[in-house]
Amino acid sequence: MVNIDVLVDRYYTLDGIMEEIVTRLSEAGKNLDALTVADLAPVDEFHIRGRIATIEAAKLANIKESDFILDVGCGLGGTARFLAEQYQCNVAGIDLTKQYISVGKRLTELVGLSNRVQLLQGSALDIPYEDDTFDLVWTEHVQMNIADKERFYSQLARVLKPGGHLLFHDVFRGLGDSPVYPVPWAEDESMNILVTEIEAQTKINQAGLEIDQWIVKVRQSIDFFKKLLLRIERHGLPLIGTHLLMGGNAQDKLENCLRNLIEDRVSVVLGMAHKK
C-alpha cells in the first residue's frame, strides 16, 4: 500500500512551478525587484476565498505583534508572509510538500520577509517544534489529506502554549452524497479523508482544545466559486491564480467544489479553539 504522505507529496508537486510563477508575474507587469506580498496573493493563498478568507481569519484570531505563529500546511507560505507583513509578527510554516517549501522560501526572499518568516519541510503528524512554543497555530485546508485526525489535532495542541489558540479554516464532509472528484485537494477518493463537522469537533476536543468559534462558511464559499467560475467563463483562466497549482484540470476541480458545496457533499468552517 502506498503511504498517504507519498501520495500527497506527489499530488502537489508540479515541475517548474517557480519558473511559471515568475513568468506570469513578469507578464502581468510586476517588478520582480520590488515584489510585494499583495502581488503574490492570487497564487499563494491556496484555499477557498483566498486572501479575503485570510484577512477574515486573522481578525478572528486577534493577532498581536508579539505573537509567534505556526502555519501548519503552509503551502507556498502566502498566509505566513501576509501575517508577518500585516502584523509585524514572527511566523513559522511547515508543509509536507518539499517543492512548496523550496518555492516558498524563494518567494519570501523576493518580498524581503526572510527575517520574520521561516518555512520548513515537515509533517503535521510530527511537527518539528518543541512543546508550548507558539501563541497561535493556524491551519487551512490541510486535514482533508490526513487520516490520523487524533494525532493531527494532538500535535497542534502540543506545540501551543497553555492558553494559546488554534485557528482553523477547513473543509469537512457534508451530509449529502460522497464528493464529486477531482477537487483541489484530491484527484480521487484515495486522498480525500474528510470527517463531518461533528466528528471534527470531537477530535478537537479530545486533543485538549476547547472550541470557542465555529462559523460555517458554506454560503460565502458558494458565492466565491460562482463569481470565480463566471469570470473564467467570460475571460478564461486568469494569468495568475491558484489554478497554476492544480494541474491541467483546474477548472474541473473548481466546478466540482461548487457542486459539492451546493449539494452538501462538503462543508467549510472557520473556527477558533484554545488550549485548556
PEMO-V944196 format. One record per residue. RES is the residue in three letters. PHI is phi in degrees with one decimal (* if undefined). OMEGA is omega as a letter, one per 20 degrees, with the letter a starting at -180 (NA if undefined). D_CENTER is the distance of its C-alpha to the mean C-alpha in whole Angstrom. Layout:
res/phi/omega/d_center
RES/PHI/OMEGA/D_CENTER
RES/PHI/OMEGA/D_CENTER
This chain:
res/phi/omega/d_center
MET/*/a/27
VAL/-74.6/r/24
ASN/-62.6/a/22
ILE/-60.9/r/18
ASP/-62.0/r/17
VAL/-66.4/r/19
LEU/-60.7/a/18
VAL/-63.8/a/14
ASP/-61.9/a/15
ARG/-67.0/a/17
TYR/-65.8/a/15
TYR/-87.1/a/13
THR/-81.0/r/15
LEU/-128.2/a/17
ASP/-61.2/r/20
GLY/73.7/a/21
ILE/-67.8/r/18
MET/-63.8/r/18
GLU/-62.9/r/22
GLU/-64.9/r/20
ILE/-63.0/a/18
VAL/-61.7/r/21
THR/-62.0/a/24
ARG/-64.6/r/22
LEU/-62.9/r/22
SER/-64.0/r/25
GLU/-64.4/r/26
ALA/-83.2/r/25
GLY/85.0/r/27
LYS/-80.3/r/24
ASN/-84.7/a/26
LEU/-67.7/r/25
ASP/-87.0/r/27
ALA/-141.1/a/26
LEU/-70.6/a/22
THR/-117.0/r/20
VAL/-60.4/r/16
ALA/-63.6/r/17
ASP/-60.5/a/18
LEU/-86.9/a/15
ALA/-51.5/a/13
PRO/-61.6/a/13
VAL/-106.6/a/12
ASP/-108.4/r/9
GLU/-107.5/a/7
PHE/-85.7/r/6
HIS/-157.9/a/5
ILE/-59.5/r/8
ARG/73.6/r/11
GLY/52.1/a/9
ARG/-61.3/r/11
ILE/-58.9/r/13
ALA/-66.2/r/10
THR/-64.6/r/9
ILE/-62.2/r/13
GLU/-61.6/a/14
ALA/-66.7/r/12
ALA/-64.7/r/13
LYS/-65.1/r/17
LEU/-62.7/a/16
ALA/-76.3/r/16
ASN/53.5/a/19
ILE/-71.6/r/18
LYS/-117.0/r/21
GLU/-59.5/a/22
SER/-79.5/a/23
ASP/-70.5/r/20
PHE/-107.5/a/18
ILE/-115.1/r/14
LEU/-117.8/r/12
ASP/-100.6/a/8
VAL/-91.5/a/8
GLY/81.5/a/6
CYS/-76.7/a/6
GLY/60.7/r/6
LEU/-80.5/r/9
GLY/90.6/a/9
GLY/-60.9/r/9
THR/-64.8/r/8
ALA/-59.0/r/10
ARG/-66.7/r/13
PHE/-61.5/a/13
LEU/-64.2/a/13
ALA/-64.2/a/16
GLU/-73.3/a/18
GLN/-70.7/a/18
TYR/-112.8/r/19
GLN/58.0/a/21
CYS/-103.6/r/19
ASN/-96.8/a/18
VAL/-132.8/r/15
ALA/-109.3/r/14
GLY/-138.2/r/11
ILE/-126.3/r/11
ASP/-151.3/a/10
LEU/-70.4/a/12
THR/-81.7/a/13
LYS/-58.3/a/15
GLN/-64.1/r/15
TYR/-58.0/a/12
ILE/-68.5/r/13
SER/-60.7/r/17
VAL/-67.0/a/15
GLY/-60.2/r/13
LYS/-64.4/a/16
ARG/-67.9/r/19
LEU/-67.4/r/17
THR/-63.7/r/17
GLU/-63.5/a/20
LEU/-63.5/r/21
VAL/-99.3/r/20
GLY/70.4/a/22
LEU/-118.6/a/19
SER/-63.7/r/20
ASN/-75.7/a/22
ARG/-122.9/r/19
VAL/-125.4/r/16
GLN/-117.9/r/16
LEU/-112.8/a/14
LEU/-131.1/r/15
GLN/-79.7/a/15
GLY/-177.3/a/15
SER/-94.9/r/14
ALA/-67.8/r/13
LEU/-91.4/r/16
ASP/-151.0/a/18
ILE/-63.3/a/16
PRO/-81.6/r/19
TYR/-138.3/a/20
GLU/-72.2/r/22
ASP/-58.7/r/23
ASP/55.4/a/23
THR/-96.4/a/21
PHE/-110.7/r/18
ASP/-77.6/a/19
LEU/-143.0/r/15
VAL/-108.6/a/12
TRP/-121.8/r/9
THR/-148.4/a/6
GLU/-134.5/r/4
HIS/53.6/a/5
VAL/-121.4/a/6
GLN/-66.5/r/10
MET/-62.1/r/11
ASN/-103.4/a/12
ILE/-118.3/a/13
ALA/-78.8/a/17
ASP/-86.0/a/18
LYS/-64.4/a/16
GLU/-59.8/a/19
ARG/-68.7/r/19
PHE/-56.7/a/15
TYR/-69.6/r/16
SER/-66.4/r/19
GLN/-67.5/r/17
LEU/-61.5/r/15
ALA/-68.0/a/18
ARG/-59.1/a/20
VAL/-85.2/r/19
LEU/-79.7/r/19
LYS/-67.9/r/22
PRO/-54.4/a/24
GLY/84.4/r/23
GLY/-68.8/a/20
HIS/-117.3/r/17
LEU/-107.1/r/14
LEU/-107.7/r/11
PHE/-131.1/r/9
HIS/-130.9/a/8
ASP/-139.7/r/8
VAL/-100.9/r/10
PHE/-124.4/r/14
ARG/-72.1/r/17
GLY/-81.6/a/19
LEU/-97.7/r/23
GLY/-88.1/r/24
ASP/-69.0/r/24
SER/-61.0/a/22
PRO/-59.9/r/19
VAL/-89.8/a/21
TYR/-111.4/i/19
PRO/-80.2/r/18
VAL/-130.6/a/14
PRO/-56.9/a/11
TRP/-100.1/a/10
ALA/-162.6/r/14
GLU/-76.8/r/17
ASP/-154.6/a/19
GLU/-68.8/a/19
SER/-64.1/a/20
MET/-111.8/a/16
ASN/-94.8/a/15
ILE/-120.6/a/16
LEU/-94.8/r/15
VAL/-118.8/r/17
THR/-74.5/r/19
GLU/-59.8/a/18
ILE/-64.5/r/21
GLU/-63.3/r/20
ALA/-64.4/r/17
GLN/-58.2/r/19
THR/-62.9/a/22
LYS/-63.3/r/19
ILE/-64.1/a/18
ASN/-64.2/a/22
GLN/-65.7/a/23
ALA/-82.8/a/21
GLY/88.2/r/23
LEU/-114.4/r/20
GLU/-109.0/a/22
ILE/-74.1/r/20
ASP/-104.5/a/21
GLN/-137.7/r/19
TRP/-141.2/a/18
ILE/-113.4/a/17
VAL/-73.1/a/17
LYS/-119.7/a/15
VAL/-65.6/a/17
ARG/-59.8/r/19
GLN/-64.4/r/17
SER/-70.2/r/15
ILE/-61.3/r/18
ASP/-60.0/a/19
PHE/-60.3/a/16
PHE/-69.1/r/17
LYS/-61.7/a/20
LYS/-66.7/r/20
LEU/-62.9/a/18
LEU/-69.3/r/20
LEU/-66.2/r/24
ARG/-62.9/r/23
ILE/-64.8/r/22
GLU/-61.5/a/26
ARG/-83.0/a/27
HIS/-124.6/a/26
GLY/82.4/r/24
LEU/-63.6/a/21
PRO/-67.3/r/20
LEU/-60.8/a/21
ILE/-123.8/r/18
GLY/-176.8/a/15
THR/-69.2/r/11
HIS/-60.1/r/14
LEU/-64.7/a/15
LEU/-96.9/a/12
MET/-107.2/a/14
GLY/82.5/a/17
GLY/-73.1/a/20
ASN/-107.3/a/20
ALA/-56.7/a/17
GLN/-64.7/r/19
ASP/-59.6/a/20
LYS/-64.9/r/16
LEU/-66.1/r/16
GLU/-63.9/r/19
ASN/-69.9/r/18
CYS/-59.8/r/15
LEU/-61.5/r/18
ARG/-60.8/a/21
ASN/-62.4/r/19
LEU/-71.3/a/18
ILE/-61.7/a/21
GLU/-92.3/r/23
ASP/58.5/r/21
ARG/-82.3/r/20
VAL/-137.5/r/16
SER/-131.7/r/15
VAL/-129.0/a/12
VAL/-133.6/r/13
LEU/-109.1/a/12
GLY/-148.8/r/14
MET/-134.0/r/15
ALA/-142.8/r/17
HIS/-126.8/r/20
LYS/-79.1/a/21
LYS/-67.3/NA/25
